Structure formats: structure tokens, C-alpha cells
Amino acid sequence: MTGYIERMREMVGTETLLTVGCGAIMEDEYGRILLQKRTDRGTWGIPGGY
């Protein structure tokens, strides 16, 4: 789905764009939380997607 949001944005302009997404918080037996580093912004967050 690469580019899907960008294509939708071209069609609707600045109108509200509703999307569905999900995320998960996963903890191991030591209490550590799994994070993923975003490739677009370089920030860390919970694994998820749309």
C-alpha cells in the first residue's frame, strides 16, 4: 500500500481523511516493551500500521 495515503490526499485535498490503523504493546518476561523505529521520521513507537 505504498503511497496510498498520498494518493487519497491528492483526491480529497485538505478534507478530513479517515483511516483504520492498529498498534500493539508487547512485553517480554523482563518487562521490556517492543518498539520499532520509523523509517520516515526516525522516531520510536509501538509496532502498528494501517
N, C-alpha and C positions, 0 to 999 in steps of 0.2 A: 504494500500500500504506500510505497514511497511517493511523496508528492500529493497524496490525496487531499490533505487539508489545504495545501496551497491551491490546488485546482478548485476546490469548493469555495475558497476565499475569493478567487477570481470571478466566480459566478455570482456570489451574493454580496460582494463588496464588504461594507462595514456592518451589515446586518448581523444580528446575533446568530452564531453558528453553534448548534448543539451537537455534541459528540458523546459517544459512550467510551468509557475507559475503566480500567481496573488497576488495583495495586494490591500487594501482599506484603505483610510483615512476617518475616521468617526468623525464628530464633533457634540457635543451636543449644546443646546441653550445657554450654558455658554461659549462656545469657547474651551471646553476641548476636547482633542484628545484621542480616544480609543487606548490603547496599549496592547499588550499581552506579557507575559514573556515566553521566550523559555525554554522548559524543558531540552534541550540538553546542552545549554551553559549558561543559566541563565541570558541572556541579554534581553532587552526590544526592541520591534519593532512593526511595523504596522501589523495588522492581515493579514494573507495570507497563501498561501500553494501552493502545486504542485500536 
